[in-house]
Amino acid sequence: MTRILTVVLLFVAPWLQAQNGQANQWCGTKDGKVAWLTEFQANPNVFSRSVDTLYIPVTIHLVGTSIGGGYFGVRNLLDAFCTLNQDFEPTNIQFYLEGAINYIPNTTYYNHNFDTGAEMMVAYNVPNTINCYISSSPGENLCGYSAYNLGVALAMSCIQPDDHTWSHELGHFLSLPHPFYGWEGYDHDYSTPAPEQINGNLVERVDGKNCDIAGDGFCDTPPDYLNYRWSCNNVGQSILSQTDPDGVKLKSDGSLIMSYSSDECSYRFSDEQIAAMQANALTDKAEFLYDQTKRFPIYSGPVVPVFPGEGDTISNYKAIPFVWEPMPEATHYIVEYSINPLFTSAVFQFTTVGNTWISSSMIKNKTYYWRLRPYNAQYTCEAYSDIHSFTTGDQLSAIEEDFIDGLSGMTILPNPIRSGDALTIILSSERVMELNTQLITPSGDVVSSMHWQIGQGRTIHQLELPELPSGFYILKMGNATGQMVRKVLITH
Ligand SMILES: [Zn+2]
């Protein structure tokens, strides 16, 4: 079983991101008020609320150009997903990364529109998960959009760590309209009172009398008529005053993630919005709730390297395994290494499942620095670890003794091997011979010893390993004519 998910190689500083272009970028959701929400708001009390956290699976699709460039980086993805779950923490809804990241190299989808976006979603959607497509542009001047029960498209420039675009679009996907519902695309002179209705939708008034049937239909989101990006004042409201149909002045509430206030203003969903999203998950998205496993935050401590040890010189630079003690609750790691101790350039980055990674792209006689970023499907906020270093040597083989008369070949599989698994040893021999086989710890203790009768030709042998701590072990085989020694890396 391969334990490696994806490989991403970065030759430039990955934090050189496009500038946040959100000022002129809007949400392109065209769902209006979905039928499910109309039904919910007619009788919210018959819908249940969850006291337990609801865990909802999200499938990530990273869209690049047809030649495979321009993808949103995995570290940026983890940062954005961290913000998403933090925004949703008060809602009792948490998202988890389902399956591996799906990379889609397609320039048409990289800068798409509604039609090509829908085509992409139909082609790649994983059922019963929220499918999120991250590309350069999901439409001209758009930060993203949600297509109800189809998928969510996001511009990579709008899901930086301090942005709430992803939370906004998932709010839509869980049935929420904008608080300024009805005003989308409407050209209004804000110095005049709002009309009674816009496009058949009642305009919400300040006195609250029509709050359940006007605007977004939620009574704890105050009237808001602003359908463009706006910045808030020092108390989190719009700077622009608006006038309701009764002539009463109002300012919009910038704290709501579903509004068009800028990202430094918005941070929350209202109680009624939360009730609607929970009910939507429990009814319309009930099939999404197939895995309610509670996951736990990563234990953030220093990395304990197993190999290479701090400051080691590794002669066999062509294939250097990285092994570290597993971090509690981490299932995945980003591994980064560089000859630059500040990691500001020439950073090699890999994503791996489990606590090992083998690099075959290092060069000789260099000092390398490496660090980890642990995560699991739900917790992606952990920072990079402390940094460790080692030096490469200039020999391709570090085997000291390598001769047994008549034995022409020895292959060991797999290597690294998980503790408790069976090691397969393939031997090629010119004649029948006796062989003593020993597995020895780094400190010289023999943990396994066998005597084998080897037949002529190619023979396959199995060595059952006991449960052993991670580290390098020596596999020693020999008889009166000589011995062969191999390093075996045992991991967990
Ligand atoms: Zn929106």
Boltz pocket constraint, residues with backbone or C-beta under 6 A from the ligand:
constraints:
  - pocket:
      binder: B
      contacts: [[A, 27], [A, 28], [A, 29], [A, 168], [A, 169], [A, 172], [A, 178], [A, 258]]
      max_distance: 6.0
